[in-house]
Amino acid sequence: MDSPASQPDEPQQPVAGSPSDFLKNIVGKKVKVRIGSGIDYHGLLTCLDGYMNVALEDTEEWANGRLTAKYGDTFLRGNNVLYISALEDL
Amino acid sequence: MASTILPLELVDRCIGSPIWVLMKNEREFTGTLMGFDDYVNMVLKDVTEYEVTPEGITETGLGQTLLNGNNIAMLIPGGKGPRA
């Protein structure tokens, strides 16, 4: 057998503190998503994936410190996302 | 060469410690490194974001943050940010 032995003891949960662990814990929380151009989207994070594609509810668009728009549901494509920041404790 | 370590092993040794992240553009972050993945997407806590402009540096405080690795250029373990 050339293949390495499988490791049944290896946890299926992501490593604590890792990006995938963060993504798991942040769903359902209020977040601020900043995109590359510096515009912020504040809202309730309803779902997301490993590409950092994000769906927000009750979204506010903030640009240059001013509220510029409000949307009900928003989808942000992951390639534009600079960061996802929690607005409440995880 | 038992003493050589991979670049990402160095980053792994920074988990739990302060780190200074410089992006490809004029944006920088400091915070405590919680974790990262193979793309060097990073989870930071107690974050300060810096936007460096000719007029000066603007700071933004953030809670726990997942930083997209796509625009990260440089990591400085223990770095205190652009003001230090």
Backbone of each chain as ProteinMPNN parsed JSONL, in Angstrom:
{"seq_chain_A": "MDSPASQPDEPQQPVAGSPSDFLKNIVGKKVKVRIGSGIDYHGLLTCLDGYMNVALEDTEEWANGRLTAKYGDTFLRGNNVLYISALEDL", "coords_chain_A": {"N_chain_A": [[0.844, -1.202, 0.0], [0.798, 1.998, -1.057], [-0.408, 4.357, -0.444], [-0.822, 6.839, 2.109], [-1.659, 6.11, 5.499], [-5.012, 6.542, 6.519], [-6.346, 9.017, 8.725], [-8.316, 8.539, 11.144], [-8.774, 9.843, 13.512], [-8.543, 12.499, 13.071], [-9.936, 15.685, 13.462], [-13.161, 16.67, 12.214], [-14.11, 19.18, 12.408], [-13.311, 22.591, 11.625], [-10.071, 24.046, 12.323], [-9.738, 25.793, 15.372], [-10.147, 29.278, 15.295], [-9.337, 29.491, 12.661], [-9.859, 30.645, 9.22], [-12.11, 29.217, 8.104], [-13.409, 28.375, 10.401], [-14.088, 30.824, 11.497], [-15.905, 31.721, 9.529], [-17.919, 29.89, 9.918], [-18.881, 30.607, 12.416], [-19.831, 33.201, 12.167], [-22.136, 33.492, 10.741], [-25.411, 34.765, 10.711], [-24.871, 36.907, 12.308], [-24.459, 40.487, 12.922], [-22.621, 42.268, 10.567], [-19.816, 44.005, 9.096], [-18.943, 44.507, 5.855], [-16.256, 45.264, 3.928], [-15.485, 46.375, 0.718], [-13.1, 46.29, -2.025], [-12.928, 48.893, -3.078], [-13.367, 50.49, -0.932], [-15.905, 50.947, -0.021], [-18.421, 50.328, 2.386], [-20.534, 47.707, 3.527], [-23.068, 47.232, 5.711], [-24.809, 44.802, 7.538], [-27.074, 42.039, 8.23], [-25.625, 38.97, 8.283], [-26.547, 36.489, 6.203], [-25.832, 34.224, 4.662], [-22.843, 32.585, 3.454], [-19.837, 31.619, 1.659], [-16.86, 29.662, 0.901], [-15.576, 31.209, -1.004], [-15.878, 33.695, -0.092], [-18.103, 34.888, -1.079], [-21.059, 36.602, -0.253], [-24.151, 36.945, 1.404], [-26.321, 39.441, 2.47], [-28.709, 40.81, 4.775], [-31.092, 43.46, 5.293], [-29.431, 45.683, 4.495], [-27.036, 48.3, 4.737], [-25.438, 50.769, 2.859], [-22.374, 52.286, 3.092], [-20.402, 55.033, 2.334], [-17.527, 56.966, 2.341], [-18.009, 57.708, 5.007], [-20.701, 58.31, 5.042], [-24.145, 57.402, 4.951], [-25.263, 55.9, 2.129], [-27.079, 54.304, 0.773], [-29.83, 51.996, 1.108], [-30.614, 48.58, 1.231], [-32.717, 45.694, 0.857], [-32.18, 42.745, 0.567], [-28.907, 41.639, -0.209], [-26.376, 40.561, -2.427], [-22.969, 39.955, -2.387], [-20.225, 39.591, -4.453], [-17.514, 37.371, -3.944], [-14.87, 37.99, -4.801], [-14.548, 40.718, -4.644], [-14.443, 41.34, -2.003], [-12.843, 42.868, 0.681], [-12.556, 42.681, 3.498], [-14.336, 40.883, 6.084], [-15.97, 41.87, 8.864], [-16.832, 41.402, 12.244], [-19.598, 42.914, 13.848], [-20.579, 42.443, 16.282], [-20.016, 40.477, 19.272], [-18.507, 37.29, 18.8]], "CA_chain_A": [[0.0, 0.0, 0.0], [1.588, 3.217, -1.147], [-1.114, 5.52, 0.085], [-0.644, 7.01, 3.546], [-2.779, 5.661, 6.316], [-5.973, 7.592, 6.842], [-6.296, 9.387, 10.13], [-9.705, 8.66, 11.6], [-8.878, 10.705, 14.687], [-8.464, 13.898, 12.673], [-11.251, 16.303, 13.662], [-13.849, 17.188, 11.037], [-14.312, 20.608, 12.645], [-12.157, 23.403, 11.284], [-9.195, 24.441, 13.422], [-10.228, 26.992, 16.064], [-9.487, 30.51, 14.882], [-9.038, 29.493, 11.23], [-10.889, 31.321, 8.426], [-13.353, 28.444, 7.956], [-14.059, 28.417, 11.716], [-14.676, 32.167, 11.576], [-17.082, 31.766, 8.643], [-18.961, 29.066, 10.534], [-19.41, 31.276, 13.607], [-20.284, 34.569, 11.941], [-23.453, 33.479, 10.09], [-26.482, 35.217, 11.593], [-24.411, 38.063, 13.086], [-24.304, 41.766, 12.226], [-21.251, 42.379, 10.068], [-19.426, 45.061, 8.163], [-18.135, 43.973, 4.764], [-15.641, 46.331, 3.131], [-15.001, 45.91, -0.582], [-11.803, 46.841, -2.399], [-12.99, 50.321, -3.346], [-13.508, 51.202, 0.329], [-17.308, 51.079, 0.365], [-18.806, 49.366, 3.411], [-21.909, 47.197, 3.586], [-23.417, 46.732, 7.038], [-26.056, 44.055, 7.486], [-27.14, 40.74, 8.892], [-25.024, 37.984, 7.389], [-27.448, 35.338, 6.125], [-25.046, 33.062, 4.264], [-21.587, 32.886, 2.775], [-19.11, 30.403, 1.294], [-15.4, 29.732, 0.95], [-15.091, 32.257, -1.903], [-16.267, 34.949, 0.554], [-19.409, 35.362, -1.534], [-21.779, 36.959, 0.971], [-25.52, 37.461, 1.299], [-26.668, 40.274, 3.619], [-30.1, 41.232, 4.948], [-31.188, 44.81, 5.881], [-28.092, 46.196, 4.216], [-26.759, 49.735, 4.593], [-24.216, 51.05, 2.108], [-21.683, 53.445, 3.646], [-19.252, 55.48, 1.549], [-16.946, 58.205, 2.876], [-18.611, 58.015, 6.295], [-22.121, 58.679, 4.891], [-25.069, 56.351, 4.508], [-25.588, 56.255, 0.748], [-28.193, 53.51, 0.246], [-30.314, 50.866, 1.908], [-31.149, 47.487, 0.426], [-33.272, 44.589, 1.629], [-31.219, 41.651, 0.452], [-27.754, 41.975, -1.043], [-25.337, 39.559, -2.661], [-21.663, 40.522, -2.745], [-19.354, 38.548, -5.012], [-16.381, 37.252, -3.028], [-13.59, 38.545, -5.26], [-14.495, 42.134, -4.299], [-14.453, 41.526, -0.554], [-11.555, 43.124, 1.332], [-12.655, 41.944, 4.757], [-15.619, 40.716, 6.764], [-15.683, 42.178, 10.252], [-17.981, 41.221, 13.124], [-20.019, 44.106, 14.586], [-20.953, 41.982, 17.627], [-19.115, 39.423, 19.728], [-18.763, 35.962, 18.237]], "C_chain_A": [[0.874, 1.245, 0.0], [0.915, 4.392, -0.451], [-0.921, 5.614, 1.594], [-1.886, 6.558, 4.294], [-3.722, 6.814, 6.599], [-5.933, 7.85, 8.346], [-7.717, 9.606, 10.651], [-9.86, 9.612, 12.781], [-8.896, 12.186, 14.314], [-9.841, 14.551, 12.782], [-11.843, 16.804, 12.359], [-14.093, 18.684, 11.174], [-13.075, 21.367, 12.178], [-11.359, 23.782, 12.531], [-9.72, 25.727, 14.052], [-9.431, 28.212, 15.626], [-9.189, 30.589, 13.401], [-10.14, 30.224, 10.466], [-12.19, 30.527, 8.307], [-14.115, 28.389, 9.279], [-14.76, 29.758, 11.91], [-15.959, 32.238, 10.759], [-18.241, 30.999, 9.248], [-19.662, 29.837, 11.664], [-20.094, 32.609, 13.32], [-21.658, 34.63, 11.263], [-24.526, 33.858, 11.11], [-26.111, 36.421, 12.429], [-24.444, 39.337, 12.23], [-22.844, 41.917, 11.819], [-21.07, 43.662, 9.263], [-18.542, 44.394, 7.125], [-17.572, 45.158, 3.994], [-15.152, 45.737, 1.823], [-13.777, 46.729, -0.978], [-11.808, 48.344, -2.604], [-13.21, 51.143, -2.081], [-14.938, 51.427, 0.766], [-17.661, 49.962, 1.349], [-20.262, 48.95, 3.248], [-22.133, 46.609, 4.971], [-24.726, 45.961, 6.916], [-25.966, 42.761, 8.25], [-26.663, 39.685, 7.907], [-25.907, 36.738, 7.352], [-26.736, 34.091, 5.626], [-23.802, 33.5, 3.509], [-20.893, 31.569, 2.455], [-17.601, 30.667, 1.303], [-14.793, 30.734, -0.005], [-15.263, 33.644, -1.28], [-17.411, 35.619, -0.199], [-20.268, 35.534, -0.297], [-23.199, 37.378, 0.615], [-25.85, 38.2, 2.591], [-28.15, 40.606, 3.586], [-30.08, 42.622, 5.583], [-29.864, 45.558, 5.729], [-28.063, 47.718, 4.145], [-25.446, 49.891, 3.851], [-23.611, 52.341, 2.638], [-20.483, 53.784, 2.767], [-18.803, 56.831, 2.098], [-17.653, 58.661, 4.157], [-20.069, 58.423, 6.222], [-22.931, 57.483, 4.426], [-25.569, 56.723, 3.117], [-26.752, 55.445, 0.166], [-28.601, 52.463, 1.261], [-30.913, 49.835, 0.968], [-31.741, 46.434, 1.349], [-32.296, 43.433, 1.669], [-30.121, 42.049, -0.524], [-26.871, 40.743, -1.221], [-24.069, 40.292, -3.059], [-20.779, 39.4, -3.262], [-18.009, 38.579, -4.276], [-15.103, 37.914, -3.479], [-13.445, 40.02, -4.897], [-14.293, 42.373, -2.806], [-13.038, 41.746, -0.029], [-11.527, 42.436, 2.685], [-14.104, 41.838, 5.205], [-15.335, 40.877, 8.248], [-16.947, 42.053, 11.086], [-18.3, 42.526, 13.835], [-20.544, 43.729, 15.971], [-20.003, 40.851, 17.994], [-19.508, 38.088, 19.123], [-18.839, 34.926, 19.361]], "O_chain_A": [[1.602, 1.503, 0.958], [1.576, 5.296, 0.061], [-0.864, 4.594, 2.281], [-3.005, 6.619, 3.784], [-3.286, 7.929, 6.883], [-5.53, 6.988, 9.127], [-8.246, 10.716, 10.603], [-10.95, 10.13, 13.025], [-9.226, 13.032, 15.145], [-10.815, 14.022, 12.247], [-11.122, 17.304, 11.495], [-14.264, 19.382, 10.174], [-11.949, 20.886, 12.302], [-11.893, 23.834, 13.639], [-10.107, 26.653, 13.338], [-8.201, 28.187, 15.589], [-8.819, 31.657, 12.914], [-11.236, 30.41, 10.994], [-13.271, 31.11, 8.4], [-15.346, 28.359, 9.276], [-15.878, 29.821, 12.419], [-16.976, 32.749, 11.228], [-19.399, 31.395, 9.116], [-20.875, 29.731, 11.841], [-20.862, 33.096, 14.15], [-22.277, 35.693, 11.213], [-24.548, 33.341, 12.227], [-26.942, 36.92, 13.189], [-24.456, 39.282, 11.001], [-21.942, 41.717, 12.631], [-22.028, 44.298, 8.822], [-17.521, 43.792, 7.458], [-18.331, 45.97, 3.465], [-14.479, 44.707, 1.82], [-13.458, 47.735, -0.345], [-10.807, 49.008, -2.337], [-13.238, 52.372, -2.147], [-15.176, 52.032, 1.811], [-17.26, 48.812, 1.175], [-21.112, 49.759, 2.873], [-21.492, 45.634, 5.363], [-25.656, 46.424, 6.256], [-24.936, 42.424, 8.835], [-27.232, 39.528, 6.827], [-26.008, 36.016, 8.343], [-27.009, 32.997, 6.119], [-23.716, 34.617, 2.999], [-21.316, 30.515, 2.93], [-17.142, 31.751, 1.664], [-13.624, 31.092, 0.141], [-14.849, 34.647, -1.861], [-17.67, 36.804, 0.015], [-20.218, 34.706, 0.614], [-23.415, 38.087, -0.368], [-25.68, 37.655, 3.682], [-28.767, 40.674, 2.523], [-29.156, 42.941, 6.332], [-29.266, 46.003, 6.709], [-28.952, 48.342, 3.567], [-24.459, 49.229, 4.171], [-24.27, 53.381, 2.633], [-19.647, 52.924, 2.489], [-19.621, 57.73, 2.294], [-17.866, 59.856, 4.363], [-20.636, 58.844, 7.23], [-22.475, 56.669, 3.623], [-26.226, 57.749, 2.947], [-27.349, 55.855, -0.829], [-27.833, 52.092, 2.148], [-31.63, 50.176, 0.027], [-31.313, 46.297, 2.495], [-31.662, 43.177, 2.693], [-30.374, 42.71, -1.532], [-26.65, 39.982, -0.279], [-24.082, 41.141, -3.95], [-20.603, 38.38, -2.595], [-17.443, 39.642, -4.019], [-14.315, 38.36, -2.645], [-12.325, 40.527, -4.847], [-14.001, 43.495, -2.393], [-12.146, 40.929, -0.257], [-10.593, 41.696, 2.993], [-14.972, 42.594, 4.768], [-14.557, 40.117, 8.825], [-18.008, 42.535, 10.691], [-17.404, 43.181, 14.366], [-20.914, 44.608, 16.75], [-19.277, 40.332, 17.146], [-20.69, 37.792, 18.953], [-19.049, 33.742, 19.096]]}, "seq_chain_B": "MASTILPLELVDRCIGSPIWVLMKNEREFTGTLMGFDDYVNMVLKDVTEYEVTPEGITETGLGQTLLNGNNIAMLIPGGKGPRA", "coords_chain_B": {"N_chain_B": [[19.689, 19.887, 6.584], [18.096, 20.641, 8.834], [17.215, 22.866, 10.082], [15.827, 24.588, 8.442], [12.797, 26.326, 7.722], [9.464, 26.438, 6.418], [7.909, 29.231, 4.706], [5.19, 29.627, 5.508], [5.182, 28.296, 7.894], [6.462, 30.04, 9.527], [4.525, 32.039, 9.691], [2.596, 30.568, 10.991], [3.726, 30.324, 13.505], [3.208, 32.765, 14.504], [0.633, 32.835, 15.414], [-1.69, 33.944, 17.757], [-0.209, 36.096, 18.46], [0.694, 39.627, 18.083], [0.425, 41.116, 14.842], [1.464, 42.746, 11.85], [0.024, 43.765, 8.928], [0.597, 44.4, 5.579], [-0.936, 45.67, 2.724], [-1.351, 45.354, -0.885], [-2.092, 47.816, -1.839], [-2.431, 51.159, -0.439], [-3.05, 50.378, 2.213], [-3.194, 49.182, 5.521], [-3.02, 46.814, 8.217], [-3.209, 46.112, 11.707], [-3.221, 43.643, 14.288], [-4.231, 40.897, 16.439], [-3.198, 37.731, 15.543], [-5.385, 35.174, 14.759], [-5.745, 32.971, 13.147], [-5.087, 31.356, 9.93], [-5.279, 30.48, 6.411], [-4.437, 28.37, 3.531], [-4.442, 30.212, 1.469], [-3.556, 32.394, 2.713], [-5.599, 33.967, 3.697], [-6.68, 35.717, 6.523], [-7.594, 35.516, 9.966], [-8.145, 37.977, 12.265], [-8.019, 39.585, 15.496], [-9.006, 42.374, 17.606], [-8.469, 44.593, 15.874], [-6.823, 47.155, 14.01], [-7.338, 49.249, 11.315], [-5.482, 50.887, 8.833], [-5.428, 53.623, 6.66], [-3.326, 54.891, 4.444], [-2.589, 58.006, 3.341], [-1.532, 60.888, 1.372], [-2.355, 63.018, 2.932], [-2.332, 62.066, 5.46], [-2.693, 59.503, 8.024], [-5.506, 57.522, 8.355], [-7.343, 55.914, 10.891], [-9.162, 52.95, 11.668], [-11.035, 51.177, 13.963], [-11.642, 47.716, 14.488], [-13.564, 44.75, 15.183], [-13.437, 41.207, 15.556], [-12.086, 39.954, 12.593], [-12.167, 38.787, 9.248], [-9.747, 38.75, 6.941], [-9.296, 39.177, 3.532], [-7.02, 37.28, 1.672], [-6.17, 37.963, -0.817], [-5.115, 40.504, -1.476], [-2.941, 40.853, 0.128], [0.351, 41.82, 0.845], [2.639, 41.819, 2.534], [3.823, 40.578, 5.656], [4.434, 41.369, 9.023], [5.669, 40.078, 11.769], [4.817, 40.814, 15.105], [4.733, 43.493, 14.546], [3.98, 46.972, 15.041], [2.477, 48.676, 13.549], [1.97, 51.484, 11.222], [2.422, 53.85, 12.621], [4.232, 53.47, 14.615]], "CA_chain_B": [[19.132, 21.239, 6.77], [16.954, 20.463, 9.728], [16.822, 24.148, 10.668], [15.013, 25.4, 7.531], [11.345, 26.249, 7.895], [8.691, 26.988, 5.316], [7.386, 30.563, 5.015], [3.924, 29.606, 6.247], [5.462, 27.874, 9.27], [6.764, 31.286, 10.256], [3.245, 32.682, 9.995], [1.925, 29.726, 11.982], [4.316, 30.627, 14.812], [2.695, 34.072, 14.944], [-0.746, 32.732, 15.9], [-1.803, 34.394, 19.147], [0.672, 37.26, 18.662], [0.407, 40.765, 17.22], [1.025, 41.066, 13.501], [1.232, 43.932, 11.019], [-0.248, 43.281, 7.574], [0.633, 45.445, 4.557], [-1.631, 45.257, 1.518], [-0.747, 45.801, -2.145], [-2.367, 49.243, -1.952], [-1.988, 51.944, 0.717], [-3.881, 49.974, 3.338], [-2.445, 48.321, 6.431], [-3.785, 46.333, 9.362], [-2.548, 45.426, 12.814], [-4.145, 42.9, 15.131], [-3.72, 39.628, 16.956], [-3.493, 36.687, 14.564], [-6.111, 34.019, 15.3], [-5.533, 31.839, 12.256], [-4.986, 31.679, 8.504], [-5.387, 29.276, 5.584], [-3.409, 28.234, 2.496], [-4.428, 31.426, 0.65], [-3.194, 33.447, 3.658], [-6.707, 34.684, 4.313], [-6.306, 35.747, 7.933], [-8.53, 35.957, 10.992], [-7.478, 38.841, 13.243], [-8.888, 40.234, 16.476], [-8.519, 43.672, 18.098], [-7.853, 45.054, 14.637], [-6.821, 48.541, 13.562], [-7.096, 49.404, 9.879], [-4.844, 52.162, 8.512], [-5.409, 54.032, 5.258], [-2.215, 55.833, 4.345], [-2.762, 58.955, 2.247], [-0.613, 62.023, 1.515], [-2.864, 63.908, 3.98], [-2.11, 61.456, 6.758], [-3.149, 58.131, 8.221], [-6.782, 57.382, 9.057], [-7.423, 54.638, 11.594], [-10.483, 52.4, 11.95], [-11.003, 50.025, 14.864], [-12.517, 46.619, 14.075], [-13.581, 43.559, 16.031], [-12.845, 40.053, 14.882], [-12.146, 40.252, 11.166], [-11.564, 37.885, 8.256], [-9.095, 39.583, 5.928], [-9.067, 38.457, 2.284], [-5.592, 37.171, 1.406], [-5.889, 38.303, -2.208], [-4.367, 41.744, -1.625], [-1.888, 40.944, 1.146], [1.698, 41.859, 0.269], [3.729, 41.575, 3.474], [3.443, 40.355, 7.057], [5.526, 41.685, 9.942], [5.346, 39.565, 13.095], [5.094, 41.734, 16.206], [4.735, 44.874, 14.078], [3.065, 47.842, 15.787], [1.743, 49.518, 12.622], [2.712, 52.556, 10.549], [2.71, 54.995, 13.501], [5.28, 53.137, 15.59]], "C_chain_B": [[17.897, 21.151, 7.649], [16.422, 21.795, 10.225], [15.937, 24.979, 9.739], [13.529, 25.241, 7.854], [10.671, 26.888, 6.695], [8.156, 28.366, 5.708], [6.107, 30.519, 5.85], [4.095, 29.04, 7.654], [5.787, 29.078, 10.132], [5.476, 31.991, 10.645], [2.515, 31.889, 11.08], [2.447, 30.014, 13.386], [3.835, 31.964, 15.364], [1.282, 33.995, 15.514], [-0.788, 33.045, 17.395], [-0.983, 35.637, 19.437], [0.246, 38.418, 17.765], [1.108, 40.623, 15.868], [0.611, 42.325, 12.748], [1.139, 43.452, 9.577], [-0.244, 44.462, 6.615], [0.011, 44.903, 3.278], [-0.892, 45.788, 0.281], [-0.962, 47.299, -2.353], [-1.967, 49.937, -0.646], [-2.833, 51.647, 1.951], [-3.068, 49.026, 4.211], [-3.346, 47.915, 7.59], [-2.831, 45.872, 10.451], [-3.62, 44.706, 13.624], [-3.463, 41.662, 15.66], [-4.159, 38.516, 16.021], [-4.179, 35.499, 15.245], [-5.868, 32.768, 14.45], [-5.438, 32.293, 10.817], [-5.126, 30.365, 7.739], [-4.333, 29.311, 4.482], [-3.343, 29.444, 1.57], [-3.907, 32.622, 1.452], [-4.349, 34.449, 3.827], [-6.433, 34.626, 5.811], [-7.491, 36.145, 8.805], [-7.733, 36.727, 12.038], [-8.49, 39.29, 14.277], [-8.21, 41.503, 16.978], [-7.769, 44.403, 16.981], [-7.885, 46.582, 14.539], [-6.487, 48.554, 12.076], [-6.508, 50.79, 9.649], [-4.972, 52.417, 7.017], [-4.388, 55.151, 5.146], [-2.411, 56.704, 3.11], [-1.732, 60.073, 2.412], [-1.05, 62.979, 2.63], [-2.619, 63.343, 5.373], [-2.664, 60.05, 6.814], [-4.486, 58.151, 8.945], [-6.87, 55.98, 9.645], [-8.873, 54.236, 11.796], [-10.317, 51.193, 12.859], [-12.018, 48.983, 14.423], [-12.479, 45.507, 15.113], [-12.93, 42.405, 15.305], [-13.116, 40.139, 13.379], [-11.494, 39.145, 10.349], [-11.048, 38.744, 7.11], [-8.808, 38.732, 4.696], [-7.57, 38.457, 1.955], [-5.179, 37.693, 0.046], [-4.982, 39.524, -2.361], [-3.258, 41.918, -0.589], [-0.517, 40.879, 0.478], [2.76, 41.416, 1.261], [3.184, 41.429, 4.89], [4.655, 40.64, 7.932], [5.128, 41.207, 11.336], [5.733, 40.576, 14.173], [5.043, 43.192, 15.822], [3.671, 45.706, 14.757], [2.284, 48.785, 14.858], [2.551, 50.702, 12.138], [3.064, 53.729, 11.45], [3.89, 54.735, 14.428], [6.678, 53.429, 15.048]], "O_chain_B": [[16.799, 21.539, 7.251], [15.304, 21.862, 10.735], [15.351, 25.969, 10.177], [13.071, 24.156, 8.214], [11.235, 27.764, 6.041], [7.968, 28.648, 6.891], [5.959, 31.292, 6.797], [3.251, 29.273, 8.518], [5.436, 29.132, 11.311], [5.334, 32.48, 11.766], [1.896, 32.466, 11.974], [1.687, 29.954, 14.353], [4.027, 32.263, 16.543], [0.78, 34.985, 16.045], [-0.026, 32.489, 18.187], [-1.049, 36.179, 20.541], [-0.482, 38.214, 16.793], [2.214, 40.092, 15.766], [-0.456, 42.889, 12.988], [2.058, 42.812, 9.066], [-0.992, 45.421, 6.807], [0.372, 43.826, 2.803], [0.059, 46.563, 0.39], [-0.132, 47.974, -2.962], [-1.24, 49.36, 0.163], [-3.275, 52.562, 2.646], [-2.341, 48.171, 3.704], [-4.32, 48.6, 7.9], [-1.773, 45.311, 10.164], [-4.781, 45.113, 13.638], [-2.293, 41.4, 15.381], [-5.348, 38.37, 15.736], [-3.639, 34.9, 16.174], [-5.795, 31.654, 14.969], [-5.675, 33.46, 10.506], [-5.098, 29.283, 8.325], [-3.447, 30.165, 4.487], [-2.309, 29.688, 0.948], [-3.828, 33.734, 0.93], [-4.115, 35.633, 4.069], [-5.997, 33.592, 6.317], [-8.29, 37.003, 8.431], [-6.779, 36.211, 12.62], [-9.684, 39.371, 13.987], [-7.006, 41.691, 16.805], [-6.605, 44.776, 17.125], [-8.861, 47.217, 14.939], [-5.502, 47.962, 11.634], [-6.993, 51.768, 10.219], [-4.667, 51.546, 6.203], [-4.58, 56.234, 5.698], [-2.401, 56.214, 1.981], [-1.123, 60.196, 3.474], [-0.215, 63.672, 3.212], [-2.692, 64.075, 6.36], [-3.055, 59.476, 5.798], [-4.597, 58.728, 10.027], [-6.523, 54.993, 8.996], [-9.722, 55.086, 12.066], [-9.541, 50.287, 12.556], [-13.132, 49.327, 14.027], [-11.491, 45.342, 15.829], [-11.988, 42.592, 14.534], [-14.249, 40.37, 12.956], [-10.429, 38.635, 10.695], [-11.823, 39.384, 6.401], [-8.158, 37.691, 4.793], [-6.929, 39.509, 1.958], [-3.989, 37.851, -0.23], [-4.164, 39.573, -3.28], [-2.701, 43.007, -0.447], [-0.255, 40.003, -0.346], [3.694, 40.708, 0.883], [2.208, 42.077, 5.265], [5.767, 40.209, 7.626], [4.335, 41.863, 12.012], [6.835, 41.124, 14.158], [5.279, 44.058, 16.664], [2.576, 45.213, 15.027], [1.506, 49.61, 15.339], [3.681, 50.912, 12.579], [3.921, 54.536, 11.09], [4.481, 55.672, 14.964], [7.669, 53.205, 15.743]]}, "name": "protein", "num_of_chains": 2, "seq": "MDSPASQPDEPQQPVAGSPSDFLKNIVGKKVKVRIGSGIDYHGLLTCLDGYMNVALEDTEEWANGRLTAKYGDTFLRGNNVLYISALEDLMASTILPLELVDRCIGSPIWVLMKNEREFTGTLMGFDDYVNMVLKDVTEYEVTPEGITETGLGQTLLNGNNIAMLIPGGKGPRA"}
